[in-house]
Amino acid sequence: MGIDIFKSARVFARIMLIMIPVAMVLVVGIQLHFFNSEPYAIAIEAIEKDVDILTEIGSVVSYGYMVTGKMKEHQGSGDATFDIRVNGSQKSIVVTCQLKKDLGEKWQLVDMKY
């Protein structure tokens, strides 16, 4: 009585066929949540106005497809940190933006580094 390797491989393949699409949906959903958020829009606006960044990269050509970071909001306050790839005409950099929202206030950029 041995382990049927072919049966195990088929089970593994079926599990992967389910898990990979689920993981892709989660990643795309999180990215859309970031891209459509108010703090992300504020971060992009700050990047496009920052003279030091524009001097470093030239004009902004595009942004990376994947944004990493975190964002949480609870009862009217929150914080967010995004690592955003900025592709410029001269070079590309990753900009880290930290934002904060106090109760009853608007989102504000707290720190931006590259």
OpenMM code with the backbone's topology and positions (N, CA, C; nanometers):
from openmm import Vec3, app, unit

residues = "MET GLY ILE ASP ILE PHE LYS SER ALA ARG VAL PHE ALA ARG ILE MET LEU ILE MET ILE PRO VAL ALA MET VAL LEU VAL VAL GLY ILE GLN LEU HIS PHE PHE ASN SER GLU PRO TYR ALA ILE ALA ILE GLU ALA ILE GLU LYS ASP VAL ASP ILE LEU THR GLU ILE GLY SER VAL VAL SER TYR GLY TYR MET VAL THR GLY LYS MET LYS GLU HIS GLN GLY SER GLY ASP ALA THR PHE ASP ILE ARG VAL ASN GLY SER GLN LYS SER ILE VAL VAL THR CYS GLN LEU LYS LYS ASP LEU GLY GLU LYS TRP GLN LEU VAL ASP MET LYS TYR".split()
positions = [
    Vec3(0.0830, -0.1178, 0.0000),
    Vec3(0.0000, 0.0000, 0.0000),
    Vec3(0.0873, 0.1239, 0.0000),
    Vec3(0.1151, 0.1777, -0.1120),
    Vec3(0.1971, 0.2972, -0.1232),
    Vec3(0.1118, 0.4182, -0.1581),
    Vec3(0.1743, 0.5286, -0.1579),
    Vec3(0.1068, 0.6528, -0.1948),
    Vec3(0.1034, 0.6618, -0.3461),
    Vec3(-0.0129, 0.6889, -0.3983),
    Vec3(-0.0274, 0.7062, -0.5430),
    Vec3(0.0188, 0.8469, -0.5794),
    Vec3(0.1370, 0.8570, -0.6362),
    Vec3(0.1965, 0.9866, -0.6683),
    Vec3(0.1134, 1.0602, -0.7724),
    Vec3(0.0581, 0.9896, -0.8681),
    Vec3(-0.0215, 1.0557, -0.9709),
    Vec3(-0.1492, 1.1146, -0.9134),
    Vec3(-0.2106, 1.0440, -0.8187),
    Vec3(-0.3315, 1.0945, -0.7547),
    Vec3(-0.2975, 1.2190, -0.6721),
    Vec3(-0.1870, 1.2152, -0.6002),
    Vec3(-0.1431, 1.3307, -0.5214),
    Vec3(-0.1146, 1.4505, -0.6106),
    Vec3(-0.0530, 1.4271, -0.7239),
    Vec3(-0.0220, 1.5355, -0.8174),
    Vec3(-0.1505, 1.5955, -0.8740),
    Vec3(-0.2497, 1.5127, -0.9026),
    Vec3(-0.3766, 1.5635, -0.9544),
    Vec3(-0.4480, 1.6473, -0.8490),
    Vec3(-0.4464, 1.6021, -0.7257),
    Vec3(-0.5090, 1.6782, -0.6170),
    Vec3(-0.4386, 1.8133, -0.6014),
    Vec3(-0.3064, 1.8104, -0.6023),
    Vec3(-0.2284, 1.9343, -0.5911),
    Vec3(-0.2612, 2.0288, -0.7065),
    Vec3(-0.2703, 1.9773, -0.8274),
    Vec3(-0.3009, 2.0594, -0.9451),
    Vec3(-0.4388, 2.1221, -0.9321),
    Vec3(-0.5351, 2.0468, -0.8837),
    Vec3(-0.6712, 2.1012, -0.8657),
    Vec3(-0.6728, 2.2117, -0.7606),
    Vec3(-0.6002, 2.1913, -0.6535),
    Vec3(-0.5926, 2.2942, -0.5492),
    Vec3(-0.5310, 2.4215, -0.6069),
    Vec3(-0.4246, 2.4081, -0.6837),
    Vec3(-0.3581, 2.5247, -0.7439),
    Vec3(-0.4492, 2.5952, -0.8436),
    Vec3(-0.5283, 2.5178, -0.9181),
    Vec3(-0.6212, 2.5773, -1.0139),
    Vec3(-0.7266, 2.6626, -0.9441),
    Vec3(-0.7544, 2.6325, -0.8205),
    Vec3(-0.8490, 2.7122, -0.7423),
    Vec3(-0.7776, 2.8279, -0.6734),
    Vec3(-0.6640, 2.8018, -0.6132),
    Vec3(-0.5951, 2.9022, -0.5320),
    Vec3(-0.5339, 3.0162, -0.6140),
    Vec3(-0.4788, 2.9863, -0.7296),
    Vec3(-0.4141, 3.0918, -0.8093),
    Vec3(-0.5147, 3.1988, -0.8522),
    Vec3(-0.6302, 3.1647, -0.9079),
    Vec3(-0.7267, 3.2703, -0.9423),
    Vec3(-0.7766, 3.3477, -0.8191),
    Vec3(-0.7950, 3.2787, -0.7073),
    Vec3(-0.8389, 3.3472, -0.5850),
    Vec3(-0.7331, 3.4484, -0.5424),
    Vec3(-0.6072, 3.4101, -0.5446),
    Vec3(-0.4985, 3.5009, -0.5076),
    Vec3(-0.4921, 3.6194, -0.6034),
    Vec3(-0.5112, 3.5943, -0.7316),
    Vec3(-0.5076, 3.7033, -0.8294),
    Vec3(-0.6213, 3.8019, -0.8058),
    Vec3(-0.7392, 3.7528, -0.7754),
    Vec3(-0.8536, 3.8405, -0.7472),
    Vec3(-0.8249, 3.9256, -0.6239),
    Vec3(-0.7666, 3.8667, -0.5213),
    Vec3(-0.7326, 3.9426, -0.4008),
    Vec3(-0.6306, 4.0517, -0.4306),
    Vec3(-0.5268, 4.0200, -0.5035),
    Vec3(-0.4229, 4.1194, -0.5360),
    Vec3(-0.4821, 4.2337, -0.6183),
    Vec3(-0.5596, 4.2008, -0.7201),
    Vec3(-0.6208, 4.3047, -0.8044),
    Vec3(-0.7172, 4.3893, -0.7219),
    Vec3(-0.7935, 4.3269, -0.6350),
    Vec3(-0.8874, 4.4009, -0.5503),
    Vec3(-0.8174, 4.4982, -0.4574),
    Vec3(-0.7092, 4.4552, -0.3978),
    Vec3(-0.6324, 4.5430, -0.3084),
    Vec3(-0.5727, 4.6591, -0.3871),
    Vec3(-0.5177, 4.6304, -0.5054),
    Vec3(-0.4599, 4.7370, -0.5881),
    Vec3(-0.5667, 4.8395, -0.6271),
    Vec3(-0.6839, 4.7939, -0.6675),
    Vec3(-0.7917, 4.8856, -0.7032),
    Vec3(-0.8344, 4.9695, -0.5842),
    Vec3(-0.8364, 4.9080, -0.4665),
    Vec3(-0.8712, 4.9811, -0.3448),
    Vec3(-0.7699, 5.0930, -0.3207),
    Vec3(-0.6416, 5.0636, -0.3356),
    Vec3(-0.5381, 5.1658, -0.3197),
    Vec3(-0.5533, 5.2751, -0.4255),
    Vec3(-0.5600, 5.2354, -0.5541),
    Vec3(-0.5632, 5.3315, -0.6636),
    Vec3(-0.6825, 5.4263, -0.6557),
    Vec3(-0.7939, 5.3802, -0.6036),
    Vec3(-0.9158, 5.4612, -0.5985),
    Vec3(-0.9356, 5.5321, -0.4649),
    Vec3(-0.8336, 5.5313, -0.3807),
    Vec3(-0.8497, 5.5919, -0.2480),
    Vec3(-0.8068, 5.7387, -0.2472),
    Vec3(-0.8634, 5.8128, -0.1552),
    Vec3(-0.8283, 5.9544, -0.1389),
    Vec3(-0.6820, 5.9730, -0.0978),
    Vec3(-0.6295, 5.8944, -0.0028),
    Vec3(-0.4887, 5.9147, 0.0323),
    Vec3(-0.3926, 5.8862, -0.0832),
    Vec3(-0.4237, 5.7896, -0.1685),
    Vec3(-0.3384, 5.7628, -0.2844),
    Vec3(-0.3399, 5.8817, -0.3798),
    Vec3(-0.4558, 5.9388, -0.4029),
    Vec3(-0.4666, 6.0560, -0.4909),
    Vec3(-0.3861, 6.1736, -0.4350),
    Vec3(-0.3897, 6.1919, -0.3039),
    Vec3(-0.3122, 6.2988, -0.2403),
    Vec3(-0.1628, 6.2721, -0.2550),
    Vec3(-0.1216, 6.1464, -0.2400),
    Vec3(0.0191, 6.1107, -0.2551),
    Vec3(0.0667, 6.1387, -0.3978),
    Vec3(-0.0121, 6.1013, -0.4975),
    Vec3(0.0242, 6.1250, -0.6375),
    Vec3(0.0354, 6.2748, -0.6648),
    Vec3(-0.0586, 6.3506, -0.6140),
    Vec3(-0.0551, 6.4963, -0.6334),
    Vec3(0.0719, 6.5566, -0.5713),
    Vec3(0.1092, 6.5082, -0.4524),
    Vec3(0.2301, 6.5579, -0.3863),
    Vec3(0.3558, 6.5210, -0.4645),
    Vec3(0.3592, 6.3993, -0.5175),
    Vec3(0.4738, 6.3556, -0.5980),
    Vec3(0.4893, 6.4462, -0.7203),
    Vec3(0.3790, 6.4742, -0.7874),
    Vec3(0.3840, 6.5529, -0.9110),
    Vec3(0.4211, 6.6986, -0.8875),
    Vec3(0.4084, 6.7461, -0.7628),
    Vec3(0.4422, 6.8851, -0.7299),
    Vec3(0.5787, 6.8990, -0.6624),
    Vec3(0.6408, 6.7871, -0.6257),
    Vec3(0.7669, 6.7927, -0.5518),
    Vec3(0.8835, 6.8243, -0.6454),
    Vec3(0.9438, 6.9403, -0.6250),
    Vec3(1.0530, 6.9865, -0.7113),
    Vec3(1.1739, 6.8939, -0.7037),
    Vec3(1.2066, 6.8445, -0.5840),
    Vec3(1.3222, 6.7557, -0.5686),
    Vec3(1.3035, 6.6258, -0.6470),
    Vec3(1.1847, 6.5695, -0.6412),
    Vec3(1.1570, 6.4462, -0.7152),
    Vec3(1.1655, 6.4717, -0.8648),
    Vec3(1.1049, 6.5804, -0.9107),
    Vec3(1.1062, 6.6116, -1.0539),
    Vec3(1.2469, 6.6401, -1.1041),
    Vec3(1.3299, 6.7023, -1.0203),
    Vec3(1.4697, 6.7253, -1.0571),
    Vec3(1.5431, 6.5924, -1.0699),
    Vec3(1.5126, 6.4977, -0.9829),
    Vec3(1.5781, 6.3669, -0.9821),
    Vec3(1.5385, 6.2800, -1.1014),
    Vec3(1.4092, 6.2794, -1.1358),
    Vec3(1.3603, 6.1839, -1.2368),
    Vec3(1.3249, 6.2459, -1.3707),
    Vec3(1.3197, 6.3777, -1.3789),
    Vec3(1.2679, 6.4424, -1.4990),
    Vec3(1.1161, 6.4497, -1.4881),
    Vec3(1.0488, 6.4565, -1.5993),
    Vec3(0.9025, 6.4621, -1.5935),
    Vec3(0.8462, 6.3229, -1.5618),
    Vec3(0.7325, 6.3213, -1.4954),
    Vec3(0.6673, 6.1943, -1.4621),
    Vec3(0.6068, 6.1358, -1.5895),
    Vec3(0.6455, 6.0117, -1.6198),
    Vec3(0.5946, 5.9424, -1.7380),
    Vec3(0.4789, 5.8510, -1.6993),
    Vec3(0.4977, 5.7749, -1.5910),
    Vec3(0.3935, 5.6818, -1.5466),
    Vec3(0.4229, 5.6378, -1.4044),
    Vec3(0.3306, 5.5609, -1.3509),
    Vec3(0.3460, 5.5025, -1.2174),
    Vec3(0.3435, 5.3515, -1.2305),
    Vec3(0.4067, 5.2830, -1.1366),
    Vec3(0.4097, 5.1376, -1.1390),
    Vec3(0.2706, 5.0779, -1.1260),
    Vec3(0.2589, 4.9557, -1.1741),
    Vec3(0.1297, 4.8866, -1.1700),
    Vec3(0.0980, 4.8308, -1.0322),
    Vec3(0.2004, 4.8076, -0.9512),
    Vec3(0.1798, 4.7510, -0.8180),
    Vec3(0.2186, 4.8532, -0.7120),
    Vec3(0.1275, 4.8800, -0.6232),
    Vec3(0.1543, 4.9677, -0.5100),
    Vec3(0.1582, 4.8799, -0.3863),
    Vec3(0.2621, 4.8950, -0.3070),
    Vec3(0.2664, 4.8218, -0.1813),
    Vec3(0.2456, 4.9208, -0.0684),
    Vec3(0.2080, 4.8690, 0.0442),
    Vec3(0.1862, 4.9549, 0.1599),
    Vec3(0.0694, 4.9075, 0.2422),
    Vec3(0.0160, 4.9999, 0.3179),
    Vec3(-0.0991, 4.9678, 0.4022),
    Vec3(-0.1872, 5.0905, 0.4150),
    Vec3(-0.3125, 5.0648, 0.4421),
    Vec3(-0.4079, 5.1731, 0.4610),
    Vec3(-0.5145, 5.1242, 0.5574),
    Vec3(-0.5384, 5.2030, 0.6593),
    Vec3(-0.6468, 5.1660, 0.7504),
    Vec3(-0.7216, 5.2909, 0.7928),
    Vec3(-0.8508, 5.2738, 0.8048),
    Vec3(-0.9395, 5.3807, 0.8468),
    Vec3(-1.0350, 5.3222, 0.9491),
    Vec3(-1.0545, 5.3962, 1.0566),
    Vec3(-1.1448, 5.3474, 1.1609),
    Vec3(-1.2105, 5.4661, 1.2288),
    Vec3(-1.3412, 5.4704, 1.2230),
    Vec3(-1.4220, 5.5724, 1.2894),
    Vec3(-1.3735, 5.7142, 1.2598),
    Vec3(-1.3491, 5.7414, 1.1319),
    Vec3(-1.3172, 5.8773, 1.0901),
    Vec3(-1.1715, 5.9176, 1.0979),
    Vec3(-1.0852, 5.8300, 1.1443),
    Vec3(-0.9419, 5.8607, 1.1441),
    Vec3(-0.8698, 5.7458, 1.0747),
    Vec3(-0.7437, 5.7700, 1.0373),
    Vec3(-0.6725, 5.6632, 0.9698),
    Vec3(-0.5292, 5.7000, 0.9386),
    Vec3(-0.4586, 5.6024, 0.8869),
    Vec3(-0.3231, 5.6257, 0.8379),
    Vec3(-0.2980, 5.5363, 0.7178),
    Vec3(-0.2045, 5.5814, 0.6351),
    Vec3(-0.1723, 5.5083, 0.5134),
    Vec3(-0.0251, 5.5275, 0.4812),
    Vec3(0.0349, 5.4229, 0.4288),
    Vec3(0.1721, 5.4281, 0.3796),
    Vec3(0.1739, 5.3571, 0.2447),
    Vec3(0.2253, 5.4256, 0.1441),
    Vec3(0.2333, 5.3686, 0.0098),
    Vec3(0.3767, 5.3745, -0.0398),
    Vec3(0.4206, 5.2690, -0.1063),
    Vec3(0.5456, 5.2687, -0.1818),
    Vec3(0.5053, 5.2706, -0.3288),
    Vec3(0.5319, 5.3829, -0.3945),
    Vec3(0.4843, 5.4057, -0.5308),
    Vec3(0.6039, 5.4176, -0.6252),
    Vec3(0.6104, 5.3316, -0.7253),
    Vec3(0.7157, 5.3430, -0.8281),
    Vec3(0.6756, 5.4555, -0.9220),
    Vec3(0.7682, 5.5509, -0.9380),
    Vec3(0.7457, 5.6642, -1.0270),
    Vec3(0.8461, 5.6532, -1.1411),
    Vec3(0.7958, 5.6383, -1.2622),
    Vec3(0.8799, 5.6286, -1.3808),
    Vec3(0.8916, 5.7665, -1.4437),
    Vec3(1.0144, 5.8170, -1.4458),
    Vec3(1.0381, 5.9486, -1.5017),
    Vec3(1.1079, 5.9413, -1.6361),
    Vec3(1.1238, 6.0576, -1.6986),
    Vec3(1.1895, 6.0623, -1.8293),
    Vec3(1.3396, 6.0348, -1.8183),
    Vec3(1.3983, 6.0541, -1.6972),
    Vec3(1.5411, 6.0293, -1.6787),
    Vec3(1.5695, 5.9014, -1.6010),
    Vec3(1.4867, 5.8707, -1.5040),
    Vec3(1.5045, 5.7484, -1.4262),
    Vec3(1.3791, 5.7181, -1.3464),
    Vec3(1.3768, 5.6025, -1.2834),
    Vec3(1.2636, 5.5602, -1.2003),
    Vec3(1.3080, 5.5522, -1.0556),
    Vec3(1.2157, 5.5856, -0.9651),
    Vec3(1.2422, 5.5765, -0.8219),
    Vec3(1.1176, 5.5209, -0.7531),
    Vec3(1.1355, 5.4791, -0.6289),
    Vec3(1.0226, 5.4396, -0.5457),
    Vec3(1.0070, 5.5462, -0.4375),
    Vec3(0.8882, 5.6030, -0.4297),
    Vec3(0.8588, 5.7073, -0.3328),
    Vec3(0.7699, 5.6483, -0.2240),
    Vec3(0.8099, 5.6668, -0.0991),
    Vec3(0.7292, 5.6229, 0.0141),
    Vec3(0.6549, 5.7433, 0.0689),
    Vec3(0.5236, 5.7336, 0.0718),
    Vec3(0.4386, 5.8425, 0.1212),
    Vec3(0.3636, 5.7950, 0.2446),
    Vec3(0.3693, 5.8752, 0.3504),
    Vec3(0.2929, 5.8464, 0.4721),
    Vec3(0.1868, 5.9540, 0.4871),
    Vec3(0.0645, 5.9100, 0.5107),
    Vec3(-0.0472, 6.0023, 0.5264),
    Vec3(-0.1225, 5.9709, 0.6541),
    Vec3(-0.1916, 6.0721, 0.7034),
    Vec3(-0.2658, 6.0563, 0.8280),
    Vec3(-0.3970, 6.1333, 0.8171),
    Vec3(-0.4984, 6.0794, 0.8818),
    Vec3(-0.6283, 6.1459, 0.8881),
    Vec3(-0.6738, 6.1459, 1.0330),
    Vec3(-0.6880, 6.2645, 1.0889),
    Vec3(-0.7399, 6.2769, 1.2250),
    Vec3(-0.8920, 6.2856, 1.2198),
    Vec3(-0.9545, 6.2547, 1.3299),
    Vec3(-1.1002, 6.2548, 1.3396),
    Vec3(-1.1569, 6.3897, 1.2946),
    Vec3(-1.2447, 6.3855, 1.1967),
    Vec3(-1.3098, 6.5063, 1.1473),
    Vec3(-1.2241, 6.5905, 1.0547),
    Vec3(-1.1053, 6.5450, 1.0230),
    Vec3(-1.0142, 6.6207, 0.9366),
    Vec3(-1.0011, 6.5497, 0.8019),
    Vec3(-0.9276, 6.6147, 0.7104),
    Vec3(-0.8985, 6.5545, 0.5802),
    Vec3(-0.7651, 6.4812, 0.5871),
    Vec3(-0.7424, 6.3928, 0.4900),
    Vec3(-0.6136, 6.3240, 0.4795),
    Vec3(-0.5039, 6.4264, 0.4564),
    Vec3(-0.3903, 6.4055, 0.5236),
    Vec3(-0.2756, 6.4945, 0.5060),
    Vec3(-0.1497, 6.4121, 0.4859),
    Vec3(-0.0635, 6.4611, 0.3969),
    Vec3(0.0670, 6.3989, 0.3763),
    Vec3(0.1555, 6.4339, 0.4952),
    Vec3(0.2096, 6.3327, 0.5610),
    Vec3(0.2943, 6.3515, 0.6791),
    Vec3(0.4419, 6.3468, 0.6402),
    Vec3(0.4762, 6.2552, 0.5503),
    Vec3(0.6167, 6.2374, 0.5127),
    Vec3(0.6246, 6.1764, 0.3733),
    Vec3(0.7297, 6.2147, 0.3006),
    Vec3(0.7515, 6.1593, 0.1676),
    Vec3(0.9022, 6.1441, 0.1493),
    Vec3(0.9450, 6.0211, 0.1167),
    Vec3(1.0872, 5.9911, 0.0995),
    Vec3(1.1069, 5.9120, -0.0295),
    Vec3(1.2259, 5.9258, -0.0832),
    Vec3(1.2613, 5.8443, -0.2014),
    Vec3(1.4075, 5.8089, -0.1954),
] * unit.nanometer
topology = app.Topology()
chain = topology.addChain("A")
for resn in residues:
    res = topology.addResidue(resn, chain)
    for name in ("N", "CA", "C"):
        topology.addAtom(name, app.Element.getBySymbol(name[0]), res)
